[in-house]
């Protein structure tokens, strides 16, 4: 059981372990989807289903949808490959309303379809059960549940916070399904238990899952069941790298969790300065806990690891930082004792 306040910061590398795309892979997928050849009002190539959705959507108040699509295709085909990720490309074109909307809808469609193809989807769960059991979150759930009595289940997640810099909902969906099996709970009992777990998506997500509570007019979005008619809806809940987190209450809640954390664990995280600055509360608010910072830095050059470690020490007021050249799963396996101290 994890008894110390712990914040898990999750990046794209953590979801990549079950088939979600990394930065360059997502960039290339976006280019492929938008590789339309447009002539005389018709398009060939690319993702035709996506094209039809874009054509029927008001993408900009300044230009019609067809002109916006043609302009976006030209920008993507001529320039996107020169950027390391879609985020960087979006940051450069932040003032182009139509292009930003087109890319957000394209990203939403890709991520939703990747959820459908992942080991978590209904169609592949049984055939990929072994793959799923090897995922880092399966190993972490074992640590979380170890030593917990059924009478104490309501406390199992009380010391844990997830800050997820991904649009997918793989962490939430896995936990919902896994704890039903591991803890012998019904679906409504699992949903109730997970309502006590603090999960934040600073840049938004595809939307709440059907078992999650929603407020107001927010519509739930099923895991791995893409619906082209909802692309405009889900794109509205995605924030770009430039836009960042728009909800002050979310920012405050994340900073509060970090201020009170005894341990920070980075998994599959890219250690981009903008994201690290976002995570950092005012230094004057950080308690002198000399908090433990552990992170996966798989295939990160040694010099960069050292620089990132120094940056983390300064940002989170601690001398106790360990970044290791391991995948997320290996961090959980090889540092289980450290995680449960």
Residue pairs with C-beta under 8 A, 6 or more apart in sequence:
1 143
1 144
1 145
1 146
1 147
1 148
1 156
1 340
2 143
2 144
2 159
2 160
2 339
2 340
3 159
3 340
4 159
4 262
4 263
4 341
5 159
5 161
5 257
5 260
5 261
5 262
5 263
6 159
6 160
6 161
6 261
6 262
6 263
6 264
6 265
6 339
7 161
7 162
7 163
7 257
7 258
7 261
7 263
7 264
7 265
8 140
8 160
8 161
8 162
8 163
8 265
8 267
9 163
9 165
9 264
9 265
9 266
9 267
9 269
9 279
10 162
10 163
10 164
10 165
10 166
10 171
10 267
10 268
10 269
11 165
11 166
11 266
11 267
11 268
11 269
11 270
12 20
12 21
12 22
12 23
12 26
12 165
12 166
12 268
12 270
13 22
13 267
13 268
13 269
13 270
13 296
13 298
13 327
13 328
14 136
14 137
14 166
14 267
14 268
14 269
14 328
15 166
15 168
15 170
15 268
16 22
16 268
17 135
17 136
17 268
17 327
17 328
17 329
18 118
18 119
18 120
18 131
18 132
18 135
18 170
19 114
19 117
19 118
19 119
20 111
20 114
20 115
20 118
20 166
20 168
20 170
21 29
21 110
21 111
21 114
23 84
23 85
23 86
23 87
23 270
24 84
24 85
26 85
26 86
26 107
26 110
27 80
27 81
27 83
27 84
27 85
27 86
27 89
29 110
30 76
30 80
30 86
30 103
30 106
30 107
30 110
31 76
31 77
31 80
31 81
32 46
32 47
33 46
33 47
33 50
33 106
33 109
33 110
34 46
34 47
34 50
34 72
34 73
34 76
34 77
34 102
34 106
35 45
35 46
35 73
35 77
36 43
36 44
36 45
36 46
36 51
36 69
36 73
37 43
37 44
37 45
37 46
38 69
38 70
38 73
41 66
43 51
43 69
46 73
47 106
47 109
49 228
50 105
50 106
50 109
50 228
50 231
51 69
52 228
53 105
53 228
53 229
53 231
53 232
54 65
54 68
54 69
54 102
54 105
55 65
55 66
55 69
56 65
57 65
57 101
57 105
57 231
57 232
58 65
59 65
59 68
59 69
59 97
59 98
59 101
59 102
60 68
60 97
60 98
60 101
61 97
62 97
62 98
63 71
63 98
68 98
68 99
68 102
69 102
71 98
71 99
72 98
72 99
72 102
72 103
75 93
75 96
75 99
76 89
76 103
79 89
80 86
80 89
83 89
83 92
86 103
86 107
87 240
87 241
88 241
89 103
90 100
90 103
90 240
90 241
90 242
91 240
91 241
91 242
93 99
93 100
94 100
94 240
94 242
100 240
101 235
104 235
104 238
104 240
105 231
105 232
105 235
107 167
107 235
107 238
108 167
108 206
108 231
108 234
108 235
108 238
109 226
109 228
109 231
111 167
111 168
111 206
112 206
112 221
112 224
112 226
112 234
113 226
114 168
115 121
115 168
115 169
115 170
115 173
115 206
115 223
115 224
116 123
116 224
116 225
116 226
117 124
117 224
118 124
118 170
118 224
119 125
119 128
119 129
119 131
119 132
119 135
120 132
120 170
120 173
120 174
120 177
120 223
120 224
121 223
121 224
122 224
123 224
125 132
125 177
132 138
132 174
134 329
135 174
135 329
136 267
136 327
136 328
136 329
136 331
136 332
137 170
137 171
137 174
137 175
137 178
138 174
138 178
139 329
139 332
139 333
139 336
140 332
140 339
141 175
141 178
141 179
141 182
143 332
143 336
143 339
143 340
144 156
144 157
144 160
145 156
145 179
145 182
145 183
146 340
148 155
148 156
150 183
153 183
153 193
154 193
154 196
156 193
157 193
157 194
157 196
157 197
157 198
158 196
160 197
160 198
161 198
161 199
161 200
161 254
161 257
161 261
162 171
162 197
162 198
162 199
162 200
163 200
163 202
163 254
163 257
163 279
164 171
164 199
164 200
164 201
164 202
164 205
165 201
165 202
165 203
165 269
165 275
166 201
166 205
167 201
167 203
167 204
167 205
167 206
167 238
168 205
168 206
169 205
169 206
169 209
169 223
171 199
172 194
172 199
172 209
172 212
173 209
173 223
175 194
175 197
176 187
176 190
176 191
176 194
176 209
176 211
177 190
179 185
179 190
179 193
179 194
180 186
180 187
180 189
180 190
183 190
183 193
185 193
187 211
190 211
191 211
191 212
194 212
195 212
195 213
198 253
198 257
200 250
200 253
200 254
202 239
202 244
202 245
202 250
202 251
202 254
202 278
203 238
203 239
203 240
203 241
203 243
203 244
203 245
204 237
204 238
204 239
205 237
205 238
206 221
206 234
206 237
206 238
207 218
207 219
207 220
207 221
207 233
207 234
207 237
208 214
208 218
208 220
208 221
209 220
209 221
209 222
209 223
210 220
210 222
212 220
214 220
219 230
219 233
221 230
221 233
221 234
239 245
239 246
241 274
244 274
244 278
245 251
245 278
251 278
254 279
255 279
255 281
255 285
258 264
258 279
258 280
258 281
258 286
258 316
259 281
259 285
259 286
259 287
260 287
261 289
261 291
262 289
262 291
262 292
263 291
263 292
263 293
263 294
263 339
264 291
264 292
264 293
264 294
264 295
264 316
265 293
265 294
265 295
265 331
265 339
266 293
266 294
266 295
266 296
266 323
267 295
267 296
267 328
267 331
267 332
268 296
268 298
268 327
268 328
269 275
269 295
269 296
271 295
271 297
271 300
271 308
271 311
273 311
276 311
276 312
276 315
277 315
279 315
280 315
280 316
283 317
286 316
286 317
288 317
289 318
290 318
290 319
290 320
291 316
291 317
291 318
291 320
292 318
292 320
292 338
293 312
293 313
293 316
293 318
293 320
293 321
293 322
294 322
294 323
294 324
294 331
294 335
294 338
294 339
295 312
295 321
295 322
295 323
295 324
295 331
296 323
296 324
296 326
296 327
296 328
296 330
296 331
297 304
297 305
297 308
297 323
297 324
297 325
297 326
298 325
298 326
298 327
298 328
299 325
300 308
300 323
300 325
305 323
305 325
308 323
309 321
309 322
309 323
312 318
312 321
312 323
313 319
313 321
324 331
324 334
324 335
326 334
332 339
